[in-house]
Amino acid sequence: MKVKRFLAFVAALILLPVFTACEEQPPEKEKIMLTFVYAHDSASSSDLLLETLLKATDQFNQDNSQTFRIEMEAITTHFDEIAPYFDELNKLAASNQLPDLIWMPDGAVMKEYAGAGHLADLTSYLEEDDAWRESFWDGTFVSTAHDGGIFAVPLCLRLDCLFYNTELFTEADVKAEEIQTWDDFLAACQTLKDAGIQPLAMGGEEPENISYFTNYLVQRLGGVEPMQQIIDREDGVRFDQDCFIRAGQMTYELLQNGYLPSDTASTTNDEAGAAFRNGEAAMFCSGSWAVGGFHRDDSQIIDKVGVLPFPVVEEGKGQANHWFVEMNASVAVSAQSKHIEQAVQWLKYLTADSVQAMMAEEGYQFPATKAVFQADLAPKEYTFIRETLKRDGMTASGFFDHVLGEAMGKAYQETLWEILIGTDSAEAFQNLQAQVQEYLTLEPAEKNTDQTKE
């Protein structure tokens, strides 16, 4: 009898851990799913940035397979028509159904969403992680900030650049490093012209392309304050002030002196880009998105393109290291998201050194951070930009005509085109001032003080 009782006791001891383990095993946690919505151009068969983003997100999902994953959802657009994307986004916002993560362009649209309370303020996450915040280039957040907060994280930067053909410069004995001031720039243009080389190409038929150049002259003459005051809709601020008028006149003088082709006002950006790409013009002012075209199979300038910091005007107020920057592929987090911590974790992953280097090497995008990329894999132009920013530092503004808002930005661009076809610059800006006076007096005074910083 004692033996039977002992065996029963032993059997109970053996089975006890099994029953205990079954009883104490916690239920399996449900995996968190976050959705990232973005605009997809249906006319594009290849989008290197998107392909890089998909690749990075796939790896992120593998690394975090036990906890949460990111689902990418496209809203189809066509060519440069972004309206369908925002139509859908506005519907989602109106019904409080915005996804966790949102592709959001910088400037006026982003600030409108932030001001309406649709986007989460990410400032505290950046402030709590010094290494993350300091990994970005100075000025990176100027166009994703609103009312003291930061509402989107850029994955890449698009910089307004003055590109030059290194081979044509050598042929004309023009030294890029000696072009520091506007007078130096004009002297270089004359030297190129004397050598039978067209100094500068510009697609003036689309006035936005004029602004890439003239915006710099406005800033180099007057500093950022005149632009910022107009962006902020400050009372009494006018377009018809000296820095705007002189910048318009200086741009037109390039045409008068033959430094721009005589048909610039009717030249498309594709035609101007082709002239530079074919080695028919020594310089071309455009965004860094143009770099991909310089490396086309039919390009004559592969590995022959440098980037000049835009020259200063000797009596001007603007700093030499000030750049106009558009935040490419900025990502915002919905204020309605229940998983903001996880969303920030994904943003940190996408802005980590390895992924940022991949953005340059595979996506042909200039990184938003100071991540080191392999120079032999990324476009050579990005090495020029990176070395310049490391040497000189960077202050930044959003593209002036973009952050003005659509109506006023378009009116500003058209004013630059009027000057290019011969309208007196003072008259043109006086006409612009009259045209936008209603905007300046009737619009709500939204003080977007973080959009432009010297």
C-alpha positions in Angstrom: 0.0 0.0 0.0 2.8 2.4 0.9 4.5 1.6 -2.4 1.3 2.4 -4.4 0.9 5.7 -2.6 4.6 6.6 -3.3 4.3 5.9 -7.0 1.1 8.0 -7.2 2.9 10.8 -5.5 5.9 10.6 -7.9 3.5 10.5 -10.9 1.8 13.6 -9.6 5.1 15.4 -9.4 6.0 14.4 -12.9 2.7 15.7 -14.3 2.6 18.9 -12.3 5.0 20.9 -14.5 3.1 19.9 -17.5 -0.3 21.1 -16.1 1.4 24.2 -14.7 3.0 25.1 -18.0 -0.3 24.7 -19.8 -2.1 26.8 -17.2 0.5 29.7 -17.1 1.2 30.0 -20.9 0.1 33.5 -21.9 -2.1 34.0 -24.9 -0.3 34.8 -28.2 -0.2 38.5 -28.7 -1.9 39.9 -31.8 0.6 41.3 -34.3 0.3 45.1 -34.7 -0.3 46.2 -38.3 0.6 49.8 -39.4 -0.4 51.1 -42.9 1.7 53.6 -44.9 -0.1 55.3 -47.7 1.8 56.9 -50.6 1.3 58.4 -54.0 2.3 56.2 -56.9 2.7 57.5 -60.5 1.0 55.0 -62.7 2.9 56.3 -65.7 6.2 55.3 -64.1 7.5 51.8 -64.9 10.4 52.3 -62.5 10.7 54.3 -59.4 14.1 53.8 -57.7 13.1 55.6 -54.5 10.0 53.5 -54.2 11.9 50.3 -54.9 14.5 51.2 -52.3 11.7 52.0 -49.8 10.0 48.7 -50.5 13.2 46.8 -50.1 14.0 48.5 -46.7 10.5 47.9 -45.5 10.6 44.2 -46.4 13.8 43.9 -44.3 12.2 45.8 -41.4 9.2 43.5 -41.5 11.4 40.4 -41.4 13.4 41.8 -38.4 10.2 42.6 -36.5 8.1 39.7 -37.7 7.1 38.7 -34.1 5.8 42.1 -33.1 4.4 44.3 -35.9 4.7 45.0 -39.6 4.3 47.9 -42.1 1.8 47.5 -44.9 2.4 49.9 -47.9 -0.6 51.0 -49.7 -0.5 53.0 -53.0 -2.9 55.7 -54.1 -2.5 55.9 -57.9 -1.8 59.2 -59.6 -0.6 60.0 -63.1 2.5 61.9 -64.0 2.7 65.2 -62.0 -1.0 65.2 -61.1 -0.9 64.8 -57.3 -4.5 65.9 -56.8 -6.0 62.4 -56.8 -3.8 61.5 -53.9 -4.9 64.4 -51.8 -8.5 64.0 -52.8 -8.4 60.5 -51.3 -6.4 61.7 -48.3 -8.9 64.5 -47.6 -11.7 62.0 -47.6 -9.9 59.8 -45.1 -9.1 62.8 -42.9 -12.7 64.0 -43.0 -13.9 60.6 -41.8 -11.2 60.2 -39.2 -9.7 57.2 -41.0 -6.2 58.4 -41.9 -3.7 55.6 -42.0 -0.9 55.4 -39.4 1.8 56.7 -41.7 1.4 59.1 -44.6 3.6 60.3 -47.4 3.4 64.1 -47.1 5.0 66.7 -49.2 6.6 69.6 -47.4 5.4 73.2 -47.4 1.9 74.6 -47.4 0.0 71.3 -47.7 1.9 69.6 -44.8 1.3 72.7 -42.6 -2.4 72.7 -43.5 -2.7 69.1 -42.2 -0.6 69.9 -39.1 -2.7 73.0 -38.4 -5.9 71.0 -38.6 -4.6 68.5 -36.0 -4.4 65.5 -38.4 -0.7 64.9 -37.8 1.2 63.8 -34.7 3.9 66.2 -33.4 7.2 64.2 -33.5 9.3 66.8 -31.7 9.5 65.0 -28.4 10.7 61.8 -30.1 13.5 63.7 -31.8 14.4 65.6 -28.6 14.5 62.4 -26.6 17.0 60.8 -29.0 19.9 63.2 -29.5 21.8 60.8 -31.8 18.8 60.5 -34.1 18.2 64.3 -34.2 21.8 65.1 -34.8 22.2 62.6 -37.6 20.2 64.9 -39.9 21.7 67.7 -41.9 21.1 71.2 -40.4 18.0 72.7 -41.9 16.4 69.3 -42.7 13.2 70.1 -40.8 12.6 73.7 -42.0 9.7 72.7 -44.2 8.2 69.9 -42.1 7.9 72.2 -39.0 4.8 74.1 -38.0 3.9 76.3 -35.0 7.0 75.1 -33.1 6.5 71.4 -33.8 7.9 68.9 -36.3 5.2 67.0 -38.1 7.1 64.8 -40.7 10.5 63.2 -41.1 12.2 63.5 -44.4 13.8 60.4 -45.9 15.7 62.3 -48.6 16.5 65.8 -49.6 16.1 67.6 -52.9 18.5 70.5 -53.1 18.3 73.4 -55.6 21.7 73.0 -57.3 23.8 74.9 -59.8 25.3 72.1 -61.8 28.3 72.5 -64.1 30.1 70.5 -66.8 33.6 69.8 -65.5 34.9 69.1 -69.0 33.6 72.3 -70.5 35.0 74.3 -67.6 38.4 72.8 -68.1 38.1 73.4 -71.9 37.4 77.1 -71.2 40.0 77.3 -68.3 37.2 78.2 -65.8 38.0 77.1 -62.3 34.9 76.3 -60.3 36.5 76.9 -56.9 37.2 80.5 -58.0 33.5 81.3 -58.5 32.6 82.8 -55.1 30.7 86.0 -55.9 28.2 87.1 -58.5 30.9 89.1 -60.3 33.0 85.9 -60.4 30.0 84.1 -61.9 29.5 86.7 -64.6 33.2 86.6 -65.5 33.0 82.8 -65.8 30.0 83.2 -68.1 31.9 85.6 -70.3 34.9 83.3 -70.5 32.7 80.4 -71.5 30.9 82.5 -74.1 34.3 83.7 -75.5 35.3 80.1 -75.9 32.2 79.4 -77.9 30.4 77.5 -75.1 26.8 78.4 -74.0 27.2 79.3 -70.3 23.8 78.4 -68.9 20.6 76.5 -69.9 17.2 77.2 -68.4 13.7 75.8 -69.2 11.9 79.2 -68.9 8.7 78.1 -70.6 7.8 76.4 -67.2 8.3 79.4 -64.9 9.1 77.2 -61.9 12.5 76.6 -63.5 13.3 80.3 -63.5 12.5 80.4 -59.8 15.2 77.8 -59.0 17.8 80.4 -60.1 16.2 83.7 -59.2 15.2 82.5 -55.7 18.9 82.3 -54.8 19.5 85.9 -56.1 16.6 87.1 -53.9 18.1 85.4 -50.8 21.7 86.4 -51.6 20.6 90.1 -52.0 18.1 90.4 -49.1 18.7 87.5 -46.8 15.8 85.3 -45.8 13.8 87.9 -44.0 11.9 89.4 -47.0 10.9 85.9 -48.1 9.9 84.8 -44.6 7.8 87.8 -43.9 5.8 87.1 -47.1 5.4 83.5 -46.2 4.2 84.6 -42.7 1.8 87.1 -44.3 3.1 89.9 -42.2 1.3 93.2 -42.5 2.9 95.7 -44.8 5.3 93.3 -46.4 5.6 93.7 -50.2 7.0 91.9 -53.2 7.9 95.2 -54.9 11.0 95.6 -52.7 14.6 95.9 -53.8 15.8 92.3 -53.4 13.0 91.0 -55.6 13.3 93.7 -58.3 17.1 93.4 -58.5 17.0 89.6 -58.6 14.6 89.8 -61.5 16.7 92.3 -63.4 19.9 90.3 -62.8 18.3 87.2 -64.2 17.1 89.1 -67.3 20.6 90.6 -67.8 21.9 87.0 -68.3 19.6 86.8 -71.3 20.7 90.2 -72.6 24.4 89.3 -72.4 23.9 86.0 -74.2 24.7 83.9 -71.1 21.2 82.4 -71.5 19.9 81.4 -75.0 17.7 84.0 -76.6 14.8 81.5 -76.7 14.9 80.6 -73.0 11.4 81.9 -72.3 10.0 79.3 -74.7 12.4 76.5 -73.9 11.0 73.6 -71.9 12.8 72.1 -69.0 13.2 68.8 -71.0 14.9 70.8 -73.7 17.2 72.7 -71.3 18.1 69.5 -69.5 18.9 67.8 -72.8 21.2 70.7 -73.8 23.1 70.3 -70.6 23.1 66.5 -70.8 24.4 66.6 -74.4 27.3 68.9 -73.5 25.8 71.9 -75.2 25.6 74.2 -72.1 28.1 74.5 -69.3 25.7 75.1 -66.4 22.1 74.1 -65.4 20.2 75.2 -62.3 17.7 72.6 -61.2 16.8 70.3 -58.3 18.9 67.3 -57.4 16.2 65.1 -58.9 17.8 66.0 -62.3 20.8 63.9 -61.4 19.2 60.7 -62.6 19.0 62.2 -66.1 22.7 63.0 -66.1 23.3 59.2 -65.9 21.1 58.1 -68.7 22.6 55.7 -71.2 22.5 58.5 -73.9 24.0 61.2 -71.6 27.3 62.8 -72.7 28.1 64.0 -69.1 28.3 60.9 -67.0 30.8 61.5 -64.2 31.5 65.0 -65.7 29.1 67.0 -63.5 30.0 69.1 -60.4 27.9 71.2 -58.1 28.6 74.9 -57.4 27.4 76.6 -54.2 25.4 79.5 -55.6 27.6 82.7 -55.5 27.0 85.5 -53.1 26.2 89.0 -54.1 29.0 91.2 -52.5 26.8 93.9 -51.1 24.0 91.4 -50.2 22.8 90.1 -46.9 22.4 86.4 -47.8 24.8 83.7 -46.5 26.8 81.7 -48.9 25.9 78.3 -47.3 22.1 78.9 -47.6 20.3 76.3 -49.8 16.8 75.9 -51.0 15.7 72.4 -50.1 12.6 70.3 -50.7 12.1 67.4 -48.4 11.6 64.4 -50.7 9.5 61.5 -49.4 8.7 63.0 -46.0 6.6 60.7 -43.8 4.1 62.0 -41.3 2.3 60.0 -38.5 -1.4 60.3 -38.1 -2.5 61.9 -34.8 -5.2 59.3 -34.7 -2.8 56.4 -34.8 -2.8 54.1 -31.8 0.7 53.0 -32.5 2.8 56.1 -32.7 5.8 54.5 -30.9 5.9 51.7 -33.5 5.6 54.3 -36.3 8.6 56.2 -35.0 10.5 53.0 -34.8 10.0 52.5 -38.5 11.1 56.1 -39.2 14.3 55.6 -37.2 15.0 52.5 -39.2 14.5 54.3 -42.5 16.8 57.1 -41.4 19.5 54.8 -40.0 22.9 54.9 -41.8 22.5 51.7 -43.7 19.2 52.6 -45.2 20.2 56.2 -45.9 23.3 55.0 -47.7 21.1 52.6 -49.8 18.9 55.6 -50.7 21.9 57.2 -52.4 23.5 54.1 -53.8 20.3 52.4 -55.1 17.6 55.0 -55.0 19.6 57.9 -56.5 18.4 60.2 -53.7 20.4 62.5 -51.6 20.1 61.3 -47.9 18.4 63.4 -45.3 21.1 62.4 -42.8 24.9 62.6 -42.8 25.2 58.9 -43.5 28.3 57.9 -45.4 27.6 56.3 -48.8 29.9 54.6 -51.2 31.0 57.2 -53.7 31.5 54.7 -56.5 27.9 53.5 -56.1 26.1 56.8 -55.7 25.9 59.6 -58.3 29.2 61.6 -58.3 27.2 64.8 -57.9 26.1 63.7 -54.4 29.7 63.5 -53.3 30.1 67.1 -54.4 27.1 68.1 -52.4 28.0 66.1 -49.3 31.6 67.5 -49.3 30.2 71.1 -49.6 27.7 70.6 -46.8 30.4 69.1 -44.5 32.8 71.9 -45.3 30.5 74.9 -45.1 27.5 73.7 -43.1 24.0 74.4 -44.3 21.2 76.7 -43.5 18.1 76.1 -45.5 14.7 77.3 -46.8 11.9 75.4 -48.4 11.5 76.3 -52.1 10.1 79.8 -51.9 7.4 79.4 -54.5 6.2 76.1 -52.9 5.8 77.3 -49.4 4.0 80.4 -50.5 0.9 78.3 -51.3 -0.4 77.3 -54.7 -2.0 80.6 -55.9 0.6 83.0 -54.7 3.5 80.7 -55.7 2.1 80.4 -59.3 1.7 84.2 -59.5 5.3 84.7 -58.4 6.6 82.2 -61.0 4.6 83.9 -63.8 6.1 87.2 -62.7 9.6 85.8 -63.3 8.5 84.7 -66.8 7.1 88.2 -67.6 10.5 89.6 -66.7 12.3 87.1 -68.9 10.2 88.2 -72.0 11.1 91.8 -71.4 8.8 93.3 -68.8 10.7 95.7 -66.6 11.4 94.0 -63.3 10.1 96.9 -61.1 6.9 97.0 -63.1 6.5 93.2 -63.0 6.8 93.0 -59.2 4.5 96.0 -58.7 1.9 94.1 -60.8 2.5 91.0 -58.6 2.0 93.1 -55.5 -1.3 94.4 -56.8 -2.3 90.9 -57.7 -1.6 89.3 -54.4 -2.7 92.2 -52.2 -6.0 90.4 -51.6 -4.1 87.3 -50.4 -2.0 89.4 -48.0 -4.9 91.3 -46.5 -7.7 88.6 -46.4 -5.8 85.4 -45.6 -5.6 84.3 -41.9 -2.2 85.4 -40.5 -0.6 82.0 -40.1 2.8 82.6 -38.6 4.9 79.7 -40.1 8.1 81.0 -38.5 10.0 77.7 -38.9 9.8 77.6 -42.7 12.9 79.6 -43.4 15.9 80.0 -41.2 19.1 81.8 -41.8 
